[in-house]
Amino acid sequence: MMAQKTPQTMKPATAAKKLGVYLQATPAEFQEGVVSRDELNALQADPPEWLRDLRRNGPHPRPVIAAKLGISIGGLARGGISEALTTEQVDALKAESPEWLRRERDTKAEVRREALRAKENNAETGRS
């Protein structure tokens, strides 16, 4: 006789991270329960209205904010951004384009150029 397999579950924080949303902005029932792998897949395949709204309007977690601004998460910290921001707030930051944001974008662009140069150099020398 085979034992019934227990479904894989995760904490709400892990599920929120995988969904790219700010946990504290999710519904209470999401925050208080556990999420199975099947439930996560269903949320990704056919997101409910609350999830679509969070993805569209926020508040967004730091990795999403950093990506929207084109900087690193460390750049957010150096710029003094430690809280979740809404899409409207992110757009306002983009429009304002403060000095720290321009500097962080330049830094990230330089890091990308250096990584590409290193990758090309390694390819030429036969290393990976």
Summary of the structure (lengths in Angstrom):
residues: 128
radius of gyration: 19.4
end to end distance: 48.7
largest distance: 66.7
contacts: 326
relative contact order: 0.11
helix: 66%
strand: 5%
